[in-house]
Amino acid sequence: MTEPQFEPTTTISVTVNGEEFTQTTEDRKLLVHFLRDDLGLTGTHQGCVVGKCGACTVLHNGTPKKACMLYATQVDGDEITTVEGLDRIAEENGVDMETREGTTLHPLQMGFKENHGLQCGFCTPGFLMTSYALLEQDDNPDRDEIESAISGNICRCTGYNSIVDSVEWAAAELRDEATTPAPDGGVPEECGTNHDIDVDYPTGGDADE
């Protein structure tokens, strides 16, 4: 009789969005699956699972990392920030913004909302986390710097120019400079195509929700 095979496990402690979790997880479980399946933080999306699309980008000790390229055990003792943590960060820093619907958002989230920086939204969490890391380092990046920062994130349905517009809008808000969002329901000027920024498109992989 063949004995059942058991996946080796490790107990880890990790701080996610300011809350500490101690969990036992399989040694080979990817961080993206740990966040989604074990902690229920489904804002981190699984896309290509080969480190190309950037949909699963989170902050690992403040640095943007693709959660499909890390095992959960590799972040033991570390700090992870996901898209679900942006509103908490905004509230703690006094920069939270209220939408017309009454919800509270980080200026980056509001920027994407007001400047048409998303369509289907699947890639948006990754863009938000990458952009947040950029603005933590530079509160006034130019368009070239924004494009360079997000070059590891891929969007298949909206023009990249509107994403850059969104980050510029948020940066200005965080600097307390007045900005004018695109008219509700309208399209920002110079809304480009998916080919405005050079990116390497991934091949293969499932785009699970």
C-alpha positions as CSV (number, residue, x, y, z in Angstrom):
1,M,0.0,0.0,0.0
2,T,1.4,3.4,-1.0
3,E,1.7,5.8,1.8
4,P,0.0,9.2,1.3
5,Q,2.4,12.0,0.3
6,F,2.3,15.1,2.4
7,E,3.5,18.6,1.3
8,P,6.1,19.9,3.7
9,T,4.8,22.9,5.7
10,T,6.3,25.8,7.6
11,T,4.7,28.2,10.1
12,I,5.4,31.8,9.2
13,S,4.6,35.2,10.7
14,V,4.0,38.0,8.3
15,T,2.6,41.5,8.7
16,V,0.0,42.3,5.9
17,N,-1.5,45.7,5.7
18,G,-0.5,46.4,9.2
19,E,-1.9,43.2,10.7
20,E,0.2,40.3,11.8
21,F,-0.7,36.8,10.7
22,T,0.8,33.5,11.9
23,Q,-0.1,30.8,9.5
24,T,1.1,27.3,8.6
25,T,1.6,27.1,4.8
26,E,2.9,24.7,2.3
27,D,6.6,25.3,1.5
28,R,5.9,25.6,-2.2
29,K,2.9,27.8,-2.0
30,L,3.3,31.1,-3.9
31,L,2.8,34.3,-2.1
32,V,0.0,35.3,-4.5
33,H,-1.9,32.1,-3.5
34,F,-1.2,32.6,0.2
35,L,-2.6,36.1,0.1
36,R,-5.7,35.1,-1.9
37,D,-6.5,31.6,-0.6
38,D,-5.2,31.7,3.0
39,L,-5.8,35.4,3.9
40,G,-8.7,36.1,1.6
41,L,-7.0,39.2,0.1
42,T,-8.3,38.7,-3.5
43,G,-7.4,42.2,-4.6
44,T,-4.0,40.8,-5.6
45,H,-4.7,39.2,-9.0
46,Q,-3.1,36.1,-10.5
47,G,-2.3,36.7,-14.1
48,C,0.6,35.1,-16.0
49,V,2.2,33.4,-13.0
50,V,5.6,33.8,-14.7
51,G,6.5,37.3,-13.5
52,K,5.6,39.1,-16.7
53,C,2.3,40.8,-16.4
54,G,2.6,42.5,-13.0
55,A,-1.1,42.0,-12.0
56,C,0.0,40.4,-8.7
57,T,2.4,43.2,-7.6
58,V,2.5,43.9,-3.9
59,L,5.0,45.8,-1.7
60,H,7.5,43.6,0.1
61,N,9.1,45.6,2.8
62,G,8.2,48.7,0.8
63,T,9.6,47.4,-2.6
64,P,7.2,46.3,-5.4
65,K,7.5,42.6,-6.0
66,K,5.5,40.2,-8.1
67,A,3.8,37.8,-5.7
68,C,3.9,35.0,-8.2
69,M,7.7,35.0,-8.0
70,L,7.9,34.5,-4.2
71,Y,7.1,31.6,-2.0
72,A,5.1,32.6,1.1
73,T,7.9,31.2,3.3
74,Q,10.3,33.7,1.8
75,V,8.4,36.6,3.4
76,D,8.5,35.2,7.0
77,G,9.0,38.0,9.4
78,D,8.5,40.6,6.7
79,E,5.9,43.2,5.8
80,I,3.5,43.0,2.8
81,T,1.2,45.7,1.6
82,T,-1.5,44.8,-0.9
83,V,-4.0,47.0,-2.7
84,E,-6.5,46.5,0.2
85,G,-4.0,48.4,2.4
86,L,-4.0,51.6,0.4
87,D,-7.1,53.2,2.1
88,R,-5.5,52.5,5.5
89,I,-2.3,54.2,4.4
90,A,-4.3,57.2,3.1
91,E,-6.3,57.5,6.4
92,E,-3.2,57.2,8.5
93,N,-1.5,60.0,6.5
94,G,-4.5,62.2,6.3
95,V,-4.7,62.0,2.5
96,D,-7.8,59.9,2.1
97,M,-10.4,61.1,-0.4
98,E,-14.1,60.5,-0.4
99,T,-15.9,59.5,-3.6
100,R,-19.3,60.7,-4.7
101,E,-20.5,57.3,-3.6
102,G,-19.2,57.9,0.0
103,T,-16.3,55.4,0.0
104,T,-12.8,56.4,1.0
105,L,-9.9,56.0,-1.4
106,H,-6.2,56.7,-1.6
107,P,-5.4,59.5,-4.1
108,L,-3.9,57.0,-6.5
109,Q,-7.2,55.0,-6.5
110,M,-9.1,58.2,-7.0
111,G,-6.8,59.2,-9.8
112,F,-7.4,56.0,-11.7
113,K,-11.2,56.4,-11.1
114,E,-11.3,60.1,-12.2
115,N,-8.9,59.8,-15.1
116,H,-10.2,56.6,-16.7
117,G,-7.0,54.7,-15.8
118,L,-8.8,51.3,-16.0
119,Q,-11.4,49.4,-17.9
120,C,-11.8,45.8,-16.8
121,G,-9.6,46.5,-13.8
122,F,-7.8,43.2,-13.7
123,C,-4.4,44.8,-13.9
124,T,-5.2,47.8,-11.8
125,P,-4.1,46.5,-8.4
126,G,-0.6,45.9,-9.8
127,F,-0.4,49.3,-11.4
128,L,-1.6,50.9,-8.1
129,M,1.1,49.2,-6.0
130,T,3.9,49.9,-8.5
131,S,2.8,53.6,-8.7
132,Y,2.5,53.9,-5.0
133,A,6.1,52.7,-4.6
134,L,7.2,55.3,-7.2
135,L,5.4,58.2,-5.4
136,E,7.0,57.2,-2.1
137,Q,10.4,57.7,-3.7
138,D,9.5,60.7,-5.9
139,D,6.4,62.9,-5.3
140,N,6.8,64.7,-8.7
141,P,7.8,62.2,-11.4
142,D,7.7,63.3,-15.0
143,R,5.8,61.2,-17.6
144,D,9.0,59.4,-18.7
145,E,9.7,58.4,-15.1
146,I,6.2,57.1,-14.6
147,E,6.3,55.1,-17.8
148,S,9.6,53.6,-16.8
149,A,8.2,52.6,-13.3
150,I,5.1,50.9,-14.8
151,S,6.9,49.2,-17.6
152,G,6.8,45.9,-15.8
153,N,3.0,46.1,-15.6
154,I,0.8,45.2,-18.6
155,C,-2.6,46.4,-19.5
156,R,-4.5,44.8,-22.4
157,C,-7.5,47.1,-22.6
158,T,-6.9,50.7,-21.8
159,G,-4.4,53.2,-23.2
160,Y,-1.3,53.6,-21.1
161,N,-1.5,57.4,-21.4
162,S,-4.6,57.4,-19.2
163,I,-2.7,55.4,-16.5
164,V,0.2,57.9,-16.6
165,D,-2.4,60.7,-16.4
166,S,-3.9,59.0,-13.3
167,V,-0.5,58.8,-11.6
168,E,0.3,62.4,-12.4
169,W,-3.1,63.5,-11.0
170,A,-2.4,61.6,-7.8
171,A,1.1,63.0,-7.4
172,A,-0.3,66.5,-7.7
173,E,-3.0,65.8,-5.1
174,L,-0.4,64.4,-2.7
175,R,1.6,67.6,-3.2
176,D,-1.5,69.5,-2.5
177,E,-1.6,71.0,-5.9
178,A,-5.0,71.6,-7.6
179,T,-5.8,69.2,-10.4
180,T,-8.7,68.9,-12.8
181,P,-9.9,65.4,-13.5
182,A,-11.3,64.4,-16.8
183,P,-15.1,65.2,-17.1
184,D,-17.2,62.4,-15.7
185,G,-17.9,60.0,-18.5
186,G,-15.4,61.7,-20.8
187,V,-12.0,60.7,-22.1
188,P,-8.8,62.5,-21.0
189,E,-6.8,64.3,-23.7
190,E,-4.2,62.3,-25.5
191,C,-5.6,59.0,-24.3
192,G,-3.2,56.7,-26.1
193,T,-3.2,53.1,-27.2
194,N,-1.6,50.0,-25.7
195,H,1.4,50.6,-28.0
196,D,2.4,54.0,-26.5
197,I,4.8,52.3,-24.1
198,D,7.1,49.5,-25.0
199,V,6.4,46.4,-22.9
200,D,7.1,42.7,-23.3
201,Y,3.8,40.9,-23.5
202,P,3.6,37.6,-21.7
203,T,2.8,34.3,-23.4
204,G,0.6,31.7,-21.7
205,G,-0.7,31.6,-18.2
206,D,-4.3,31.8,-17.0
207,A,-5.9,35.1,-16.0
208,D,-7.8,33.8,-13.0
209,E,-9.9,36.3,-11.1
